Amino acid sequence: GIPGVFDSDTIQAHRGIPKKMVVQGAGIIGLEYALIFKKLGVENVTVVDIFDKVVPMLDVSLQEACKAVMRKQGVQFIMNTKFEKVERGPTSTDEHPQVLITLQG
């Protein structure tokens, strides 16, 4: 794997608070981790999703309310966009990972 890239099963092993975080997916789990890490002190948290709605199983008014609350907390959203490439950054180390993400959409 790429240092600094986690899924919902491995994120608990992460140590420290990064300056920036990108979360793939605007479902319940993605939004939960985005807000947790924002509250823990990550300066810039961005949620990216291929679809145009957050938590699509909810009513539209609840989707918008959820997104509004998270924006107020400082979480940013990029919707209708998918990940094209995720790679290790040129100065990345295991102790100080740097991840480069290319988005498509």
N, C-alpha and C positions, 0 to 999 in steps of 0.2 A: 504494500500500500504506500500511499504518499503521506509523509509526515504532515500532520495538521489537518488531515481529512478524516472525519469520523462519521459514523452512522448512529442511529438511536441506541444501538447496543454497546457501542464503544465510547461514546462521548463521556461517560462517567469516569473513564480512565484519564481524561484530559486533566492536566495540572496547570494551574495558573489561569490568568484572564488575558485573552488576546486583545489587541487594540481594535481589530476588525473581525467580523464574522459574517459569512454568507451561509444562509440556510436554504437548502433546496427543498421546496415543497411548502405549500400554504395550508396543509391539513392540520389536524389537531396537534399532532406530535411536533411538526415543524414550528408552528406558532408557539407552542409551549416552550420549546428550547430557545427560540428567538427571544421571548420575553424574559425567561429565566436569566439568560446571559446578559441581556441589556440591563436588568436589575442588578446583576452581579458586578457591573461596571464596564462591560465592553462598550467602547466609544461609538462604534458604528456597526449596527446589525442590519443586514439587508436580507429580506426573504425574496427568493426567486421562484416563480411557479410557471409552468407551461400553460395553465388555464387562466381565465380572467377573474376568478372568484376565489376568495379565501374560504376555508371550511365549507366546501360545496354542499355538504349534506344539511346545512342549516338554511333556514328561511333567509331570503335576501336582506331583510331588514336587520337580522342578527349578524349576517356576514358583514354588512357595512358598519354596524356598531362595533363589532370586534376589530375591524380594520382601523376605525377611527380611534378607539382606545389605544391600540398599539402604536399608531402614528403619534398620538399625544405623548406616549412614553419614549418616543424617539426611534421606533423601528421603521425602517423604510421598506417599500415594496416595489418589485419589478415583476409585473404580471405579463402573461402572454409571451413568455420567453423561456427557452430551454437552454440547458448547459450544452455547449458544443464540445468543450475540452476542459479538462482539469489536469494541471501538471505542476510538478515541483518547480518552485522559483529558482533562479540562478544562484542566489546566495542562501538558499535554504539549508538548514541543518536539522538534525533530529531534535536538538534542544531549542532551536529558534526556527520553526518551520515557516516557510513562505510558500503560498499556494497561488498560482496564476489560474484564473478562470476566464474562459472565453464564452461569451453568451451568444445565442443565436435567436433572432426573432424580431 
